[in-house]
């Protein structure tokens, strides 16, 4: 990826829709020099950047792409401010725009009911912010290493877990697929899972429709006993489902026979900590708000899903999950117009 390539991105009327009439079948090029399109249905012209995060930014596209790429891989804001002679507020604005764009892209692609989940692992992180401690709950599909969703909350409770599980449910391609949930010892997980993954049986009678649990749900917990910071013992237990099917799902989603664990989501959270300075346990780069943590997480998470080649997958997690056929560049991700 070179500066010249990003600056000379060719105009392609096939990839845009008119922001006025929302039609995309009759778009032409109005000006190559000004990089504008024209809708031949309503007669309106619009800029190439309309509908993207680049619209209204008074900087070259390649600068924005380069800066947010560095942010997605853990470069501190202070370093970018010094290296590019930018105002800190400008960098944070670009990060916010990229995060909002990434979250919406994630909702439209990952949470669109087309993923064979297999084994799903969930975990929480405790993050220090300028306002005190907050909790970040994340979920991933082990087979594809796909980051499924994350939620940020000031409290570690059932509402935090339910927020993640609702999005995991939305990503599932079928209500009959076998799903294994591997979680830690937090007591809210089993109840939240059983109250989320159901279908409603409408009988036409008064009252709330009956909830029918998905038939192939399995839940295991990994409980760690600690003495101070050291782990003294690990207990693995089946909470719901069939133990034989549990190990069949583990065998299909992990390399080798494997055993009940939450190692994969812990590695993903380790990746997040390495890519987001505000997620590091002891850092001076504290986030100022829950909202900032949210768009930082989704920006790094979507770059991880679509732009990062995983060593064991020979592609990106999104490719392994069947969501895309090729590796996206950060520029491709940012130029994607939202539906």
C-alpha positions as CSV (number, residue, x, y, z in Angstrom):
1,X,0.0,0.0,0.0
2,X,1.6,3.3,-1.1
3,X,0.6,6.9,-0.7
4,X,0.2,7.3,-4.4
5,X,-2.2,4.4,-4.7
6,X,-4.4,5.7,-1.9
7,X,-4.4,9.2,-3.4
8,X,-5.2,8.0,-6.9
9,X,-8.1,5.7,-6.0
10,X,-10.1,5.5,-9.3
11,X,-13.6,6.8,-9.5
12,X,-16.1,3.9,-9.8
13,X,-19.8,4.8,-10.3
14,X,-20.8,1.2,-9.7
15,X,-19.8,1.4,-6.0
16,X,-21.8,4.5,-5.0
17,X,-25.5,5.4,-4.5
18,X,-27.0,8.9,-4.8
19,X,-27.3,10.4,-1.2
20,X,-30.4,12.4,-2.4
21,X,-32.6,9.7,-4.1
22,X,-30.7,6.6,-2.8
23,X,-30.5,5.1,-6.3
24,X,-27.4,3.5,-7.6
25,X,-28.1,2.2,-11.1
26,X,-27.7,5.5,-13.0
27,X,-24.6,7.2,-11.6
28,X,-22.0,8.8,-13.7
29,X,-18.7,10.8,-13.2
30,X,-19.3,14.5,-13.1
31,X,-15.7,15.7,-12.6
32,X,-12.4,13.7,-12.4
33,X,-10.5,16.7,-11.2
34,X,-12.9,17.6,-8.4
35,X,-13.7,13.8,-7.9
36,X,-17.5,14.2,-8.0
37,X,-20.3,11.9,-9.2
38,X,-23.6,12.8,-10.8
39,X,-27.0,11.1,-10.4
40,X,-28.7,11.1,-13.8
41,X,-32.1,10.4,-12.1
42,X,-32.3,13.5,-9.8
43,X,-29.5,15.6,-11.4
44,X,-27.6,16.0,-8.2
45,X,-23.8,15.9,-8.0
46,X,-22.0,14.7,-4.9
47,X,-18.4,14.3,-3.7
48,X,-16.6,11.0,-3.8
49,X,-16.3,11.1,0.0
50,X,-20.0,11.5,0.6
51,X,-21.2,8.8,3.0
52,X,-17.7,7.9,4.2
53,X,-15.7,9.0,7.2
54,X,-13.5,11.2,4.9
55,X,-16.4,13.6,4.1
56,X,-15.7,17.1,5.4
57,X,-12.2,16.3,6.6
58,X,-9.6,18.9,5.4
59,X,-6.8,16.4,5.2
60,X,-5.6,14.1,2.4
61,X,-7.3,10.6,2.6
62,X,-3.9,8.9,2.9
63,X,-3.1,10.8,6.1
64,X,-6.4,9.8,7.7
65,X,-6.0,6.1,6.6
66,X,-2.4,6.0,8.0
67,X,-3.3,7.6,11.3
68,X,-6.3,5.4,12.1
69,X,-4.3,2.3,11.0
70,X,-1.7,3.2,13.6
71,X,-4.4,3.7,16.1
72,X,-5.9,0.3,15.4
73,X,-2.5,-1.3,16.1
74,X,-1.8,0.4,19.4
75,X,0.1,3.5,18.6
76,X,-0.6,6.1,21.3
77,X,-2.4,9.3,20.4
78,X,0.4,11.4,21.9
79,X,2.9,9.8,19.5
80,X,0.7,10.4,16.4
81,X,0.2,14.1,17.5
82,X,4.0,14.6,17.6
83,X,4.8,12.6,14.5
84,X,2.2,14.2,12.2
85,X,1.9,17.6,13.8
86,X,-1.8,17.1,14.3
87,X,-4.0,18.5,17.1
88,X,-5.0,15.8,19.6
89,X,-8.7,16.7,19.1
90,X,-8.3,16.0,15.4
91,X,-6.8,12.5,16.0
92,X,-9.6,11.6,18.5
93,X,-12.2,12.8,16.1
94,X,-10.8,10.5,13.4
95,X,-10.7,7.7,15.9
96,X,-14.3,8.3,16.8
97,X,-15.4,8.4,13.2
98,X,-13.5,5.2,12.4
99,X,-15.0,3.5,15.5
100,X,-18.6,4.4,14.7
101,X,-18.1,3.3,11.1
102,X,-16.6,0.0,12.2
103,X,-19.4,-0.7,14.7
104,X,-22.0,-0.1,12.0
105,X,-20.1,-2.3,9.5
106,X,-19.8,-5.0,12.2
107,X,-23.6,-4.9,12.8
108,X,-24.4,-5.1,9.1
109,X,-22.0,-8.0,8.3
110,X,-21.2,-10.0,11.4
111,X,-24.6,-9.7,13.1
112,X,-26.6,-10.6,10.0
113,X,-27.5,-14.2,10.9
114,X,-25.0,-16.0,8.6
115,X,-22.4,-17.6,11.0
116,X,-22.0,-21.2,12.1
117,X,-20.9,-20.4,15.6
118,X,-19.7,-23.7,16.8
119,X,-17.8,-23.0,20.0
120,X,-18.3,-19.5,21.5
121,X,-16.1,-18.2,24.3
122,X,-16.9,-15.2,26.4
123,X,-14.9,-13.2,28.9
124,X,-14.7,-9.8,30.7
125,X,-11.9,-7.3,31.1
126,X,-11.7,-4.8,33.9
127,X,-10.5,-1.4,32.5
128,X,-9.2,1.7,34.3
129,X,-10.6,5.0,33.0
130,X,-10.4,8.6,34.2
131,X,-13.9,8.0,35.7
132,X,-12.9,4.8,37.5
133,X,-13.2,1.1,36.7
134,X,-15.4,-0.2,33.9
135,X,-16.0,-3.7,32.5
136,X,-15.7,-4.9,28.9
137,X,-17.4,-8.1,27.9
138,X,-16.3,-9.8,24.6
139,X,-17.3,-12.9,22.6
140,X,-15.7,-14.8,19.8
141,X,-16.2,-17.9,17.6
142,X,-13.3,-20.2,18.2
143,X,-13.3,-22.0,14.8
144,X,-12.9,-18.8,12.8
145,X,-11.3,-16.7,15.6
146,X,-14.0,-14.1,14.8
147,X,-14.6,-11.3,17.2
148,X,-18.5,-11.4,17.5
149,X,-19.3,-8.5,19.8
150,X,-18.3,-6.5,22.8
151,X,-20.1,-4.4,25.4
152,X,-18.8,-1.7,27.8
153,X,-20.5,-1.1,31.2
154,X,-19.7,0.5,34.5
155,X,-21.0,-2.6,36.3
156,X,-20.2,-6.3,35.8
157,X,-23.8,-7.7,35.8
158,X,-26.3,-9.7,33.8
159,X,-27.2,-6.7,31.7
160,X,-23.6,-6.5,30.4
161,X,-23.6,-10.2,29.5
162,X,-27.1,-10.1,27.9
163,X,-26.0,-7.2,25.7
164,X,-23.2,-9.4,24.2
165,X,-25.4,-12.5,24.0
166,X,-28.2,-10.7,22.1
167,X,-25.6,-9.8,19.3
168,X,-24.2,-13.3,19.3
169,X,-27.7,-14.7,18.8
170,X,-28.2,-12.2,15.9
171,X,-25.1,-13.6,14.2
172,X,-26.2,-17.2,14.3
173,X,-27.2,-18.7,10.9
174,X,-29.6,-21.3,12.4
175,X,-31.5,-21.9,15.6
176,X,-30.8,-25.7,15.4
177,X,-27.0,-25.5,15.1
178,X,-24.9,-27.0,17.9
179,X,-23.4,-24.2,20.0
180,X,-21.0,-24.6,22.9
181,X,-20.6,-21.7,25.3
182,X,-17.3,-21.8,27.2
183,X,-17.3,-19.2,30.0
184,X,-15.5,-18.4,33.3
185,X,-17.0,-18.8,36.7
186,X,-19.2,-15.6,36.6
187,X,-22.6,-16.9,37.8
188,X,-24.5,-14.6,35.4
189,X,-23.4,-16.5,32.3
190,X,-25.5,-19.7,32.4
191,X,-28.8,-17.9,33.2
192,X,-28.2,-15.2,30.7
193,X,-27.5,-17.8,27.9
194,X,-30.6,-19.8,28.7
195,X,-32.7,-16.7,28.7
196,X,-31.4,-15.4,25.4
197,X,-31.2,-18.4,23.0
198,X,-34.8,-19.2,22.6
199,X,-37.6,-19.1,20.0
200,X,-41.2,-18.0,20.7
201,X,-44.1,-20.4,20.2
202,X,-47.1,-18.2,19.2
203,X,-50.4,-20.0,19.9
204,X,-52.8,-17.2,19.5
205,X,-53.8,-17.3,23.1
206,X,-53.6,-14.3,25.5
207,X,-50.4,-13.8,27.4
208,X,-46.7,-14.0,26.6
209,X,-45.7,-16.6,24.0
210,X,-43.9,-19.6,25.3
211,X,-40.1,-19.6,25.1
212,X,-38.5,-22.7,23.6
213,X,-34.8,-23.1,24.2
214,X,-32.7,-23.8,21.2
215,X,-32.2,-27.6,21.1
216,X,-28.4,-27.8,20.8
217,X,-27.2,-25.4,23.4
218,X,-24.3,-26.6,25.6
219,X,-22.6,-24.6,28.4
220,X,-19.4,-25.3,30.2
221,X,-17.6,-23.2,32.9
222,X,-13.9,-22.9,33.7
223,X,-13.6,-21.9,37.4
224,X,-10.2,-20.7,38.6
225,X,-9.4,-20.8,42.3
226,X,-6.9,-18.1,43.2
227,X,-4.6,-17.3,46.1
228,X,-3.8,-13.6,45.6
229,X,-2.9,-13.4,41.9
230,X,-1.8,-17.0,41.5
231,X,-4.1,-19.6,40.1
232,X,-4.1,-22.6,42.5
233,X,-6.7,-24.8,40.9
234,X,-8.9,-25.0,37.7
235,X,-12.3,-26.7,37.8
236,X,-14.1,-27.5,34.5
237,X,-17.7,-28.4,34.7
238,X,-20.7,-29.0,32.4
239,X,-23.6,-26.6,33.3
240,X,-26.0,-27.5,30.5
241,X,-26.1,-29.9,27.6
242,X,-24.3,-33.2,26.8
243,X,-20.7,-33.8,27.6
244,X,-20.0,-36.0,24.6
245,X,-21.3,-33.4,22.2
246,X,-19.3,-30.8,24.1
247,X,-16.1,-32.6,23.2
248,X,-17.2,-33.2,19.6
249,X,-17.7,-29.4,19.2
250,X,-14.3,-28.7,20.8
251,X,-12.6,-31.2,18.5
252,X,-14.3,-29.6,15.4
253,X,-13.4,-26.0,16.4
254,X,-9.9,-26.4,17.9
255,X,-6.7,-27.9,16.6
256,X,-6.2,-31.3,18.2
257,X,-8.5,-33.0,20.7
258,X,-8.4,-30.1,23.1
259,X,-10.3,-29.7,26.4
260,X,-12.7,-27.3,28.0
261,X,-11.0,-23.9,28.2
262,X,-11.4,-20.2,27.7
263,X,-7.9,-19.7,26.2
264,X,-9.0,-18.4,22.9
265,X,-11.0,-15.5,24.2
266,X,-8.2,-14.7,26.6
267,X,-5.8,-14.5,23.7
268,X,-8.2,-12.2,21.9
269,X,-8.5,-9.9,24.9
270,X,-4.7,-10.0,25.0
271,X,-4.7,-8.8,21.4
272,X,-7.1,-6.0,22.4
273,X,-4.8,-5.0,25.3
274,X,-1.8,-4.8,22.9
275,X,-3.7,-2.7,20.3
276,X,-5.4,-0.3,22.7
277,X,-3.3,1.6,25.2
278,X,-6.4,2.4,27.3
279,X,-7.0,-1.4,27.8
280,X,-3.5,-2.0,29.3
281,X,-3.7,-2.8,33.0
282,X,-1.2,-0.2,34.1
283,X,-1.2,2.7,31.7
284,X,-1.1,6.5,31.6
285,X,-3.3,6.5,28.5
286,X,-6.6,6.3,30.3
287,X,-9.9,6.6,28.4
288,X,-12.0,9.6,29.3
289,X,-15.4,7.9,28.8
290,X,-17.2,4.6,28.3
291,X,-18.1,5.8,24.8
292,X,-14.5,6.2,23.8
293,X,-13.7,2.6,25.0
294,X,-16.6,1.4,22.9
295,X,-15.5,2.9,19.5
296,X,-11.8,2.0,20.3
297,X,-12.8,-1.6,20.8
298,X,-14.9,-1.8,17.6
299,X,-12.3,-0.1,15.5
300,X,-9.5,-2.5,16.6
301,X,-12.0,-5.5,16.6
302,X,-13.2,-4.9,13.0
303,X,-9.6,-4.3,11.7
304,X,-8.7,-7.6,13.5
305,X,-11.7,-9.4,11.8
306,X,-11.3,-8.1,8.2
307,X,-7.8,-6.8,7.8
308,X,-5.6,-9.1,10.0
309,X,-4.3,-12.4,8.6
310,X,-4.3,-15.0,11.3
311,X,-1.4,-17.4,11.4
312,X,-3.5,-20.6,11.8
313,X,-6.2,-19.6,9.3
314,X,-4.2,-18.6,6.2
315,X,-6.5,-15.6,6.0
316,X,-8.6,-13.3,8.2
317,X,-11.2,-14.4,10.7
318,X,-13.9,-12.9,8.4
319,X,-12.7,-15.1,5.6
320,X,-12.7,-18.2,7.8
321,X,-16.3,-17.4,8.8
322,X,-17.3,-17.1,5.2
323,X,-18.2,-13.4,5.4
324,X,-15.7,-12.3,2.7
325,X,-13.5,-13.9,0.1
326,X,-10.4,-11.7,0.4
327,X,-8.3,-9.7,2.9
328,X,-9.6,-6.1,3.3
329,X,-7.2,-3.2,3.6
330,X,-7.9,-0.5,6.1
331,X,-8.6,1.8,3.2
332,X,-11.2,-0.7,1.8
333,X,-12.9,-0.8,5.2
334,X,-13.1,3.0,5.5
335,X,-14.3,3.5,1.9
336,X,-17.2,1.0,2.4
337,X,-20.4,3.0,2.3
338,X,-22.8,2.0,5.0
339,X,-26.2,0.6,4.1
